[in-house]
C-alpha cells in the first residue's frame, strides 16, 4: 500500500484534513453514504465491511506517517461507527439527527469498553472505540424507536 492510498482512505477522501472538526464532518459525510445505501441491505453491509476492513488496514500506518497516536485526521473509524449507528434504522429526519448526535456523544465520551479499547492504540484502538460507539448508538436508537412506536 502506498502512503498516498493510506492517506486517502484513512482521511476518508481527505475529509479528515478539514479543520476544525474532521470527525464530525466525516460523520456527516457518512450519513449521506448511509442514506444512499440504506435501501439495499446487501450493499450497505458490503460497504461497511469494505470501509471497516480498509480502516483496520490503514489506520496504524497513518499513525506512523503522522507520528502521532490516533491522529485527528484519521476519520475512517467514524465511517465504520456511523454505518453501525444507522444500520437497520428508518431514515427520517428525527431519527437521522438523533442518531448523529447520539453517535458523536458516545464517540466523545468513550463509555466502557470503548475507553479501554482506545488505549490499546494502533488500528485496533483507532477503530474499535468508534465501532463500540456505533453499537451503543444503534442499540439505544432501536429501543427508542420501538418504544416511540416509529417501527
N, C-alpha and C positions, 0 to 999 in steps of 0.2 A: 504494500500500500504506500502510495506516495504521500508526502506531507500535505500536498495540495488537496488530495482526496480526504485525508483525515480532517483538515480544517473545514472543508466544505460540509462534510457530514456532521461533525461534532458541533458546529455552529448552526446547524440546520439551514444550510444555504446562506450563511453569513448573517443571519438574524442575530446570532449571539454577539456580533460585533457592534450592534446598535445600542448606544447608551441612551438613557440611564438605567433601564430595566430590561435587559435582554431576556431574562427568564419569563417575564410577564408577556413580552412581545412574542416570544416563541410559543408560549401557551395560547395566546390569541390566534396566532397563525395556525396552530394545530387544531383549534376549534373549527376553523374553515376546512381543514383536511377531514376532520370527523364529519362535518356536515356533508361534504361531497361524497363520502364513502358510506354514510350510515344506512342507506337503503340496501346495501349489499353486504350481508354478514361475512361472506367469504372474502370479499375484497378488503373489508375492514380488518378482519383478523390477519389476513396476509400482510397488509401494510403495517400493522402493529408488530408482527413477527420480524419483518424486514427492518423496520426502524430500531427495534429493540436489539436485534442481533448486531446491526451495524453500530449501535451505541456502545454495546459491550466491546466491540472490536476496536473502536477508535478513541474512546474517551481517555483511557490510561495513556495512550500515545500522545494525545493532545496535552495532557498534564506535563509530559516530558518536554514537548515542544515549547510550551509556555513557561515551564519551570516553576509551576505553582500547583499546589493541591486543589483539586476541584475548582478550576478557574471559571469565572463567571461567564466567559464566552462559550463554554460548553453547555449547550441547551438541548442536545438530543435526548437527554434524560427527561426533560419536560415533555417532549413529544410522546415518549412512552407512557409517562404518568397521566397526561391528559387523555390519551387514547383509552387507557383503562378507565379513567373517570367517566367518560361518555359512553362506554360500552353498554349496549342494550338499553339506553335511556331514550325517552321520547325527545325529539328535537323541536322544542318550542322555547320561546324567549325566556319565560320564568325558569325553566329547567337549565337552559344554556347559561344564563347569568349566575344562577345559584351554584351550579356545578363549577363554573370557572372560579368564582371567588372562594368556594369551599376548598378546591384543589390548591389554590395559591396559599390559603391559610395552613392547610396540612403540610404543604411543602415548606413553608417558612418556619413553622413551629416544631417540625421534626418529632412527632409523637412516637414513643416507643413502638416498635423496634427500629424505626427509621433513624433515630439518633445514633443507635449502636452501629447500624449498617454504614452510615455516612462516615463514621470514624475509621472504618477499615481502609478507606482510600482506594485508589485505583479505579478500574472500571466498575467493580462491584459496589464500592462506596458511592461513586457518582450516580450510577443507575438505580440502585436499589432503594435509596431513600425516596426518590420520586415515584418509583413503582409502588412502594408502600403507601405513599400519599394518594396515588391514584386508586388503589384498592380501598382505602378508607373512604375516599370521596364517593366511589361507586356504591359501596355498602350503605353509607348514610343516605345517598340520593335514592337508591332502590327502596329503602324503608320509608323515607319521607314521601315519595311519590305514591306508594301503596297506601300509606296512612291518609294521604290527602285525596285518594280516590282518582288520581290522574290516569292510572293504568287500570 
